[in-house]
Every structure is written in structure tokens, then in C-alpha cells.
Amino acid sequence: MNKTYGALCFLAAITTPLFAQAEDRWTANLYFENDLFTGTDLNYTNGVRMSFISPDVDSFLTSREEAYPWVNTLNEWLKFIHPSPPKKGEQFVQRNMILSAGQLMFTPTDRDRLTVDPNDRPYAGWLYGGVGYQARVGDRLHSVELNLGVVGPLAKAQEAQDFIHAERDIDLFLGWDNQLENEPGFQLVFERKRRFQITDEPIMGFIDMDFINHWGGSIGNVSSYLNAGGELRLGYRLPNDFGVSTLRPGGDNSAPGLGNPLDRDWHVYGFVATDVRLVANNIFLDGNTFRDSHSVDKEYLVGDAAIGAALIYERWKLSYSHVFRSKEFKQQVEGQAYGSISLSYSF
């Protein structure tokens, strides 16, 4: 994970001169999710992700197209994901490239069991790197993202969990020898978002309200699904961005200042959000794709509901979401809850 993070920092450093102009900034996003926020330690038990979002590719192209034609070529290839042509008075506000790396881990309920529990999910880890591209027109944002990595012992989920549990004096999970086998993983994700302003004038002079919907899907041996959902926000000086995302593919949309000049005022709001997925395959429940492994009978319809708050000041954004997830497999006794923290900084 440290090598992957180092590679991301190196890529951001060498590509910053390609994009940077006086008014443009990179944004670094750090996501951390864990069910210890809710007092449990099971199922989806931990997730981390670091991503870097580039400045506006469009403004880069207009000034340096001849120097770096590969960016223009990439932009041409990805025109199919652009929102519909701008309406009168609209312009492309953002075209961004995204570099990311992350790790997810999943465990069954019984941490002391050494053998496979046929009625509980497999041990599994997923370590990946990703590259993404997003385009915004007015109140619409389209994103595409490709994640490549590995599922299995090479994902180092056991080592990461054992280290944290040892540092915090928490009992170790003893059944990691039964985790899914090593398998290359890929996931191609598309997601569309749209923002609707509910209040033309602030309520009581200072409270704004808006709604952001999304729909999309994923295809790959890691997971394939169709998804849709929305987020209702209420607060002071709502930013002109696309909300708070938990650590899910296609979620890098909340860069500070996205469409806004960075200012010295506070932005504070609360939100409720949902996401519903129609799942075709999920390697963390179905087991390995090309060899025999432990698996469970997954639920084909899975939903998340979240409530939380976000705070933005100058280049910083901090948010917390409390997420409630429905049952993911038929043998699961009940749904799960976990906490999700994200921290963003524009530089």
C-alpha cells in the first residue's frame, strides 16, 4: 500500500506542471471507512482510498494542446461520457482526470473460527489502483473509472488488519488462511449525477437546500451491478459540487471549489443519501471466478442509506457519513452499519 501511495504522489508531482495554471488546483481525497464506528467488526469491516483529482483538463487543452497532444487524444476518446451539449449560457465547467489507490477487507462474524463457516461470507481483501475521467456541464456530472488490482493474499488485507488490531489491542481474526485465492481483478464504472436547486432564495435568509441524483453501473470480475440513488442536502452556503460520497467506485466528485472560487467563508450542511444496487456478481460473496472457493448466496438487491454532515473552509473539506446497509447475502442475520470519513485538500 505504501508503494502504491508513493507511486500516486509521484504521478501527481510529475503531471501537475501539465495541468496547473494560476487558478487551477489539484485535490487530494482521503477516505476511511470502518464498522468499529458502530461497535462491530464483521462483513465489510474496513476500507481506505487515496485519490488525486487534476485541475480542469479543458483549460489545460486550450493553452497547451500542441505541447501535450496525448491529453487531447484522451479527451476525444472519452467524449462519449460527456453530458449532453451545453444549454444556452452553459459551458464546460470541469473535465478532470483521477488517480486513485485503495484497499477493502471483508471478514465473517466469528473471529475465532479456524475452518470455513458455510453460512457466513468468505475472508477477502481487494487492493487496487485506478484511473478515472469526469466531465461536467452546468448541473450535470458524468464519470468513468477503471480499477485494476488483486483479490486474495496479495491484497495484504490480513497484514493490514492484524497490524491495526495489534496496535489497538483488539483480538485478531484467526481464519485468514481460508480467504479467497489470488485473482487479478478489474472493474469499469460509469456514473451520472445531476444537481437540482430546491430553493431559489435561502430559507430564513441563510439555509439552502438541493438534491443530487445519480445512476450508473459497473462491470468486471470484482463486481457488476446497476445502481441509482440520491442525496438531499440542507445547510449554510451549499457548495456548487455534487455532494458527499462514501468509498464507492465513481465517488470522487466532491472536490472543494468544484465550480466555485475558493473563498474564506464557511460551508456547513447536513445530508441524507441513498444508493440501491441490482447486483449481477460480487467476488467477495460469489468467491473466486476461475477456481473453487468458499461462497455464499448473495442478495441481488442491496441498498445503502446514509446520514451525515460536511464542513468546508478554504481548501479543506471534512465529512462524516453513518451508513446503513441491507443484507448482502441470504445467510446474513441482519444488515450492517459502518462509519465513513472523508478529508479533501486542494493544493
Summary of the structure (lengths in Angstrom):
residues: 347
radius of gyration: 20.5
end to end distance: 22.9
largest distance: 63.8
contacts: 1166
relative contact order: 0.15
helix: 18%
strand: 45%
